Amino acid sequence: MNIQEYIASGVLELYATGLLTPPEKVEVERMAELYPEVKAELAAISDTLDTYAQLHALEPPADLKAKILNKIENSSQAAANVNQTNFKNIAFSPDGRSAATYADSRDNTSWWAIAATILLLISAGLNFYFYSNWQTTRKQYQVALATQNQYAQQVRQVNHKYELTAAELAVITHSQTQKVNLKGVRKSPASSAVVYWNTNTKDVFVKIADLPKPPANRQYQLWALENGKPVNAGMVQLEPDSEAVQHMKAVHQAQAFAITLEPKGGSQNPTMEEMYVMGQI
């Protein structure tokens, strides 16, 4: 397994953000145990995620502390009012204690109940606030990660196209390369393609200029005519980039090249009535 490709696949980022299924998480953890570079990369990603969360964390509203203190002060005043009422209305407690002692006991119980309730509400509110904040930060990181992966994919596509362009240029400009123009025949007069055949290395490249889109169960196939016999030179791919230069099978001797439409996967012999383009050397 290519460890660098595994690291670049993005699965470690998905693990760090908790987006993998349990079996996928187990696989990542297994890879981290087997390969130190995977473990180090996973630790670096986790550190990056923590740093990102800290940089984008939201501070609690400035007036939150004042609101909490105000609630406690109001509750204290309510408890004091209850205390005054009890002294006025209760003469003796059920167990014979003085009214003041019994009232103090009830008021203390009421105060602690109120305080505990307020603290519970405050704790729940802060937990919800910071959990919502964490969820927002996590979503922002996931969006940033998805954008980064999208950019990376675009860069890979650009690099791939550049490599194809460089390969095309190298083939076309090689002194031992013969360019063979394949023109449309009666089946499809508007079709055309170009074959580049290096007579030294025997490499064959084809560039499709214009071919009709084949049915789902059909595929174009390149043929070379060697000593009067057709030889399979490989299947032609029209997707994803039909204008790219495609490296085909090596051909040792050739007097002509042609492209026919065959069942998907190719044929041992060309279907002559399905020939679309042909060119002689």
C-alpha positions in Angstrom: 0.0 0.0 0.0 1.2 3.5 -0.8 1.2 5.3 2.5 1.5 8.8 1.0 -1.6 8.1 -1.2 -3.5 6.9 1.9 -2.6 10.0 3.8 -3.5 12.2 0.9 -6.9 10.5 0.4 -8.5 12.7 3.1 -9.6 9.7 5.3 -7.5 11.0 8.2 -9.3 14.4 8.1 -12.7 12.6 8.1 -11.5 10.5 11.1 -10.5 13.7 13.0 -13.9 15.3 12.4 -15.9 12.2 13.4 -17.4 11.6 10.0 -16.3 8.0 9.5 -18.4 4.9 10.3 -17.2 2.6 13.2 -15.5 0.1 10.8 -13.8 2.9 9.0 -12.5 4.4 12.3 -11.2 1.0 13.3 -9.3 0.7 10.0 -7.7 4.2 10.4 -6.6 3.3 14.0 -5.1 0.1 12.7 -3.2 1.9 10.0 -2.0 4.4 12.6 -0.6 1.6 14.7 1.1 0.0 11.7 2.6 3.1 10.2 4.3 5.8 12.3 3.8 8.4 9.5 0.1 7.8 9.5 0.0 8.2 13.3 2.1 11.4 13.1 -0.2 12.9 10.4 -3.3 12.0 12.4 -1.8 13.8 15.4 -1.0 16.8 13.3 -4.5 17.0 11.9 -6.0 16.8 15.4 -3.7 19.6 16.5 -4.8 21.7 13.5 -8.4 21.0 14.3 -7.9 22.2 17.9 -6.1 25.3 16.8 -8.8 26.1 14.3 -11.5 25.7 16.9 -9.7 28.0 19.3 -9.1 30.6 16.6 -12.8 30.6 15.6 -14.3 30.2 19.1 -17.1 32.6 20.0 -16.9 34.5 23.3 -19.9 34.4 25.6 -22.1 37.5 25.3 -20.7 40.4 27.4 -23.9 40.8 29.4 -24.2 37.1 30.3 -22.4 37.5 33.6 -24.6 40.5 34.5 -27.8 38.5 33.7 -26.7 35.6 35.9 -25.8 37.8 38.9 -29.1 39.7 38.5 -31.0 36.4 38.6 -29.2 35.4 41.8 -29.9 38.8 43.4 -33.6 38.6 42.5 -33.8 35.1 44.0 -32.1 36.3 47.2 -34.7 39.1 47.5 -37.5 36.6 47.0 -36.1 34.4 49.7 -35.9 37.4 52.1 -39.6 38.2 51.4 -40.5 34.6 52.2 -38.6 35.0 55.5 -40.5 38.1 56.5 -43.9 36.4 55.8 -43.0 33.3 57.8 -42.1 35.4 60.9 -45.5 37.1 60.7 -47.7 34.1 60.1 -46.1 31.2 62.0 -46.0 31.2 65.9 -44.7 27.7 66.7 -43.3 24.9 64.6 -44.8 21.5 64.6 -41.9 20.1 66.8 -42.2 22.9 69.4 -39.3 25.0 68.1 -39.7 28.8 68.1 -41.2 30.5 65.1 -37.9 32.2 64.2 -35.9 28.9 64.3 -38.5 27.0 62.2 -38.8 29.9 59.7 -35.0 30.0 59.4 -34.9 26.3 58.7 -37.5 26.6 56.0 -36.0 29.7 54.5 -32.5 28.0 54.3 -34.1 25.1 52.5 -35.9 27.3 50.1 -32.8 29.4 49.4 -30.6 26.4 48.7 -33.3 24.9 46.4 -33.6 28.1 44.5 -29.8 28.5 44.3 -29.4 24.9 43.1 -32.1 25.4 40.5 -30.5 28.6 39.2 -27.0 27.0 39.0 -28.5 24.1 37.2 -30.2 26.4 34.7 -27.0 28.4 34.2 -25.0 25.2 33.7 -27.4 23.9 31.2 -27.5 27.2 29.4 -23.7 27.4 29.2 -23.4 23.8 28.1 -25.9 24.4 25.3 -24.2 27.7 24.3 -20.7 26.1 24.1 -22.0 23.0 22.5 -23.7 25.1 19.8 -20.5 27.1 19.4 -18.5 23.8 19.0 -21.0 22.5 16.5 -20.7 25.7 14.5 -16.9 25.6 14.6 -16.9 22.0 13.6 -19.2 22.7 10.6 -16.9 25.6 9.6 -13.9 23.3 9.7 -15.7 20.6 7.7 -16.6 23.2 5.0 -13.0 24.4 5.0 -11.8 20.8 4.7 -14.2 20.1 1.8 -13.1 23.2 0.0 -9.4 22.2 0.5 -10.1 18.7 -0.9 -11.9 20.3 -3.8 -9.0 22.6 -4.6 -6.6 19.6 -4.2 -8.7 17.6 -6.7 -8.7 20.5 -9.1 -4.9 20.8 -8.8 -4.5 17.1 -9.5 -6.7 17.5 -12.6 -4.6 20.4 -13.8 -1.4 18.5 -13.2 -2.9 15.5 -15.1 -3.8 17.7 -18.1 -0.4 19.2 -18.0 1.3 15.8 -18.0 -0.9 14.8 -21.0 0.0 18.0 -22.8 3.7 17.4 -22.1 3.4 13.8 -23.4 1.6 15.0 -26.5 4.3 17.5 -27.2 7.1 15.0 -26.6 5.4 12.5 -29.0 4.6 15.0 -31.7 8.1 16.5 -31.8 10.1 13.3 -31.6 12.2 12.8 -34.7 11.2 9.1 -35.0 7.5 9.8 -34.8 5.2 9.5 -37.8 1.9 11.4 -37.8 -1.0 9.5 -39.4 -4.2 11.4 -40.1 -7.3 9.2 -39.9 -10.1 10.5 -41.9 -13.8 9.7 -41.8 -15.0 7.0 -44.2 -18.5 6.5 -45.7 -19.9 5.3 -42.3 -19.0 8.7 -40.7 -17.4 11.2 -43.1 -17.1 14.0 -40.5 -15.1 11.8 -38.1 -11.4 12.2 -37.7 -8.4 11.2 -35.5 -4.7 11.4 -35.4 -2.2 8.5 -34.7 1.4 9.2 -33.6 3.6 6.1 -34.2 7.2 6.1 -33.0 9.0 3.8 -35.4 11.9 3.4 -32.9 10.2 2.6 -29.7 7.1 1.2 -31.4 4.9 3.3 -29.1 1.5 4.3 -30.5 -0.6 7.3 -29.3 -4.0 8.4 -30.6 -5.8 11.7 -30.3 -9.5 11.7 -31.1 -10.6 14.9 -33.0 -14.2 13.9 -33.8 -16.1 10.6 -33.2 -19.8 10.1 -32.4 -20.5 9.1 -28.8 -20.9 5.3 -28.8 -23.8 3.4 -27.2 -23.4 2.3 -23.6 -22.6 -1.3 -24.7 -20.1 -0.3 -27.5 -16.6 1.0 -27.6 -14.1 2.2 -30.2 -11.1 0.1 -31.0 -7.9 1.0 -32.8 -6.4 -1.3 -35.3 -3.0 -1.4 -37.1 -2.6 -3.1 -40.5 0.6 -5.2 -40.3 1.5 -7.0 -43.5 -2.1 -7.0 -44.6 -3.5 -8.3 -41.3 -5.4 -6.2 -38.7 -3.7 -6.1 -35.3 -5.5 -4.9 -32.1 -3.9 -1.7 -30.9 -6.1 -1.1 -27.9 -9.5 0.4 -26.9 -10.1 4.1 -27.3 -11.4 6.0 -24.4 -13.7 9.0 -25.1 -14.1 9.9 -21.4 -13.3 12.0 -19.5 -11.2 13.9 -21.9 -11.6 12.7 -25.5 -9.1 15.3 -26.7 -6.2 13.9 -24.7 -3.5 11.9 -26.2 -4.0 8.2 -25.3 -1.1 5.7 -25.1 -2.1 2.6 -27.0 -0.5 -0.8 -27.5 2.9 -1.0 -29.2 2.8 -1.7 -33.0 6.0 -3.2 -34.6 5.0 -2.9 -38.3 2.2 -0.9 -39.8 1.0 0.2 -43.2 -2.3 1.8 -41.9 -4.4 2.5 -38.9 -8.2 2.4 -38.5 -10.9 2.8 -35.8 -14.0 0.6 -35.6 -16.9 0.5 -33.2 -17.0 -2.8 -31.4 -18.8 -4.5 -28.4 -17.5 -3.1 -25.1 -14.2 -4.6 -24.2 -13.2 -5.1 -27.9 -13.1 -7.8 -30.5 -10.5 -10.2 -31.9 -11.2 -9.0 -35.4 -12.5 -5.7 -36.7 -16.1 -5.2 -37.8 -15.4 -3.7 -41.2 -18.9 -2.3 -41.6 -18.4 -0.4 -38.4 -15.2 1.4 -39.4 -15.3 5.1 -38.7 -11.9 6.4 -39.7 -8.8 5.2 -41.5 -5.4 6.5 -42.5 -2.5 5.1 -44.5 1.2 5.6 -43.6 
